[in-house]
Structures are given as C-alpha cells and as structure tokens.
Amino acid sequence: MKVALITGGAKGIGKAIAERLKINGLKVIIWDIIEPKTDISFMKVDITSFSEVKEAAKAAGDIDILINNAGITCDKLLLRMKEEDWDKVISVNLKGVFNCTHTFLPGMIRKRWGRIVNISSVIGLIGNAGQSNYAASKAGIIGFTKSIAREVASRNITCNAIAPGYIATEMTEKLPQEVKEVYLKSIPLKRAGTSGDVASLVSFLISDGASYITGQTINLDGGMVM
Ligand SMILES: NC(=O)c1ccc[n+]([C@@H]2O[C@H](COP(=O)([O-])OP(=O)(O)OC[C@H]3O[C@@H](n4cnc5c(N)ncnc54)[C@H](O)[C@@H]3O)[C@@H](O)[C@H]2O)c1
C-alpha cells in the first residue's frame, strides 16, 4: 500500500486531500500544528523547523507521495509589512516545502518511484496588492517544483504544482465580502472552487495516468487566469 503524507492536512484543502486519498485506498499521514477532527493518522509537526521535520520523519517512515499543502497568509501592503510578516510566510510556505521535500526525497529515490505535489497559488503567477510575501512564496514554489522535477525525473519521480484560484475554505472565509465579489466576477465559471476540486486534481497527479506529467503548474481556478 502506498503511503501519502499531507502537510497542513488538519483542515481546509489539506483535509479534503487527505480524506480523498484515504478513500482511494492509500495509507495517509497528516502533519499539522493543529489537531485534525478526523480519524486519519496525525503527527504534530511544525514544518518550518528543519530539525523537527527530520525527527518526525523517522517516526513517519518511508513516504511514496508527498503533498506540500501547508500555507499561511499575512496580508499587508509592502510599506506596512514588518520583517516578521515576511519571514513567517516565507518560512511556512517556502522553507516548509524545502524541509519536507529534502527529507522524503531520498526514500523515493531509493524506491525509484515517487510523487510530489506542491500547492502554489494563482497569486504566485499574477501577484496581488497586499500579498507580496505570499506571492513571492508561491512563485518560489513554482521554481522549486521545476528544479526538483528536473533533478529526479530519471528516478521515476514526478513533481508538479497546483495553482488554485479562489477556493472556499477558512483561509478565504475571512476575506471581506467586497473582495470575494471582485474574485467571483473575475471567474468565468462563476463560482468559488471547492477543496474537493483540489483533491480531484491531486488524485489525478499521483495516479499512473499522470506518469508523463512533471514540472508543471496546473491552474485550478475556474478560468480566472488564462
Ligand atoms: N483557499 C484558497 O483559496 C487557496 C488558494 C490558493 C492557494 N491556496 C493554498 O492552499 C493551501 C491550503 O490552504 P487552505 O485554504 O486549506 O488553508 P487553511 O488555513 O484552511 O489550512 C492550512 C493548514 O496549514 C496548517 N499549517 C500552518 N502552518 C503550519 C506549519 N508551520 N506546520 C504545519 N502545518 C501548518 C494550518 O494549521 C492549517 O491546518 C495553502 O498552501 C494555501 O496557500 C489556498
């Protein structure tokens, strides 16, 4: 049975991915800093800490599929942004992806099989006023994804990114109503995406049917960015 690890799987998109992969018959492990309300195997891990990730990985064992999903926002116009607002977002969204990929890649290389899916954002492609830290982290994930895809393609490991648009979760729930309306107007399919939409794309990217896809960033945004 293949083992999938999802970071930030306690709620939102990560939880939907974890539940879907479990239904698909995988052994699933969630890493998060908050405890999930689900019966899926859970470890409390702060992915920003290189040493904590290395230590927790010993208990998790070999992982076949890594879903780098954990992410945060701390929105401010640049001139109001404090150093810690920048560091916090880069640390979770980008360094966390490095820490986890660095940790689980050797096991995948040994098995000559692996799947890595990184959750980026359309904001990493088009930018957004008030989200320079978040946009930089999500654009960074795209460059990281392409580099890792090139490094390990010969080992039968694929690495892809998903760039969701506006997905209805707790993260977007806190947006002001007028911002949500502006987003909805810019979406040709005229609805917010769901966590289930993201889980469906993840299921495909880790399947045998996607074995010839690597280094790609796939927008999942109802046509918002094209
Ligand atoms: N919701 C959207 O519209 C949207 C759009 C584009 C991209 N995304 C991305 O999708 C991913 C999931 O977003 P979401 O909306 O489900 O957010 P969410 O806030 O609902 O969930 C994020 C999860 O990450 C966990 N997390 C935060 N810091 C962590 C850390 N240091 N270590 C381990 N876990 C940590 C949180 O505890 C939480 O469970 C994020 O990377 C986000 O940037 C979301």
The ligand as an SDF file (V2000), in Angstrom:
LIG
                    3D

 44 48  0  0  0  0  0  0  0  0999 V2000
   -8.1220   28.7550   -0.0560 N   0  0  0  0  0  0  0  0  0  0  0  0
   -7.7240   29.2700   -1.2090 C   0  0  0  0  0  0  0  0  0  0  0  0
   -8.4650   29.9770   -1.9140 O   0  0  0  0  0  0  0  0  0  0  0  0
   -6.3420   28.9860   -1.7100 C   0  0  0  0  0  0  0  0  0  0  0  0
   -5.9980   29.4810   -2.9700 C   0  0  0  0  0  0  0  0  0  0  0  0
   -4.7290   29.2360   -3.4740 C   0  0  0  0  0  0  0  0  0  0  0  0
   -3.8290   28.5000   -2.7300 C   0  0  0  0  0  0  0  0  0  0  0  0
   -4.1890   28.0270   -1.5110 N   0  0  0  0  0  0  0  0  0  0  0  0
   -3.1850   27.2600   -0.7740 C   0  0  0  0  0  0  0  0  0  0  0  0
   -3.7170   26.0090   -0.4050 O   0  0  0  0  0  0  0  0  0  0  0  0
   -3.0980   25.5660    0.8120 C   0  0  0  0  0  0  0  0  0  0  0  0
   -4.1710   25.2070    1.8360 C   0  0  0  0  0  0  0  0  0  0  0  0
   -4.9630   26.3730    2.0650 O   0  0  0  0  0  0  0  0  0  0  0  0
   -6.3150   26.3520    2.9210 P   0  0  0  0  0  0  0  0  0  0  0  0
   -7.2040   27.3680    2.3110 O   0  0  0  0  0  0  0  0  0  0  0  0
   -6.7990   24.9610    3.1080 O   0  0  0  0  0  0  0  0  0  0  0  0
   -5.7720   26.9560    4.3020 O   0  0  0  0  0  0  0  0  0  0  0  0
   -6.1660   26.6160    5.8110 P   0  0  0  0  0  0  0  0  0  0  0  0
   -5.7060   27.7860    6.6060 O   0  0  0  0  0  0  0  0  0  0  0  0
   -7.5910   26.1940    5.8970 O   0  0  0  0  0  0  0  0  0  0  0  0
   -5.2350   25.3520    6.1340 O   0  0  0  0  0  0  0  0  0  0  0  0
   -3.8340   25.4480    6.1990 C   0  0  0  0  0  0  0  0  0  0  0  0
   -3.3120   24.3880    7.1510 C   0  0  0  0  0  0  0  0  0  0  0  0
   -1.8880   24.5260    7.2520 O   0  0  0  0  0  0  0  0  0  0  0  0
   -1.5290   24.3380    8.6210 C   0  0  0  0  0  0  0  0  0  0  0  0
   -0.2520   24.9630    8.9360 N   0  0  0  0  0  0  0  0  0  0  0  0
    0.0170   26.3030    9.0700 C   0  0  0  0  0  0  0  0  0  0  0  0
    1.2860   26.4870    9.4670 N   0  0  0  0  0  0  0  0  0  0  0  0
    1.8500   25.2430    9.5810 C   0  0  0  0  0  0  0  0  0  0  0  0
    3.1400   24.7930    9.9850 C   0  0  0  0  0  0  0  0  0  0  0  0
    4.1160   25.6460   10.3390 N   0  0  0  0  0  0  0  0  0  0  0  0
    3.3800   23.4540   10.0030 N   0  0  0  0  0  0  0  0  0  0  0  0
    2.3940   22.5690    9.6530 C   0  0  0  0  0  0  0  0  0  0  0  0
    1.1580   22.9580    9.2840 N   0  0  0  0  0  0  0  0  0  0  0  0
    0.8910   24.2780    9.2530 C   0  0  0  0  0  0  0  0  0  0  0  0
   -2.6820   25.0090    9.3610 C   0  0  0  0  0  0  0  0  0  0  0  0
   -2.7110   24.6170   10.7420 O   0  0  0  0  0  0  0  0  0  0  0  0
   -3.8860   24.5350    8.5760 C   0  0  0  0  0  0  0  0  0  0  0  0
   -4.3970   23.3120    9.0300 O   0  0  0  0  0  0  0  0  0  0  0  0
   -2.1870   26.7100    1.2490 C   0  0  0  0  0  0  0  0  0  0  0  0
   -0.8580   26.4650    0.8260 O   0  0  0  0  0  0  0  0  0  0  0  0
   -2.7550   27.9120    0.5180 C   0  0  0  0  0  0  0  0  0  0  0  0
   -1.7940   28.9150    0.3110 O   0  0  0  0  0  0  0  0  0  0  0  0
   -5.4130   28.2580   -0.9830 C   0  0  0  0  0  0  0  0  0  0  0  0
  1  2  1  0
  2  3  2  0
  2  4  1  0
  4  5  1  0
  4 44  2  0
  5  6  2  0
  6  7  1  0
  7  8  2  0
  8  9  1  0
  8 44  1  0
  9 10  1  0
  9 42  1  0
 10 11  1  0
 11 12  1  0
 11 40  1  0
 12 13  1  0
 13 14  1  0
 14 15  2  0
 14 16  1  0
 14 17  1  0
 17 18  1  0
 18 19  2  0
 18 20  1  0
 18 21  1  0
 21 22  1  0
 22 23  1  0
 23 24  1  0
 23 38  1  0
 24 25  1  0
 25 26  1  0
 25 36  1  0
 26 27  1  0
 26 35  1  0
 27 28  2  0
 28 29  1  0
 29 30  1  0
 29 35  2  0
 30 31  1  0
 30 32  2  0
 32 33  1  0
 33 34  2  0
 34 35  1  0
 36 37  1  0
 36 38  1  0
 38 39  1  0
 40 41  1  0
 40 42  1  0
 42 43  1  0
M  CHG  2   8   1  16  -1
M  END
$$$$
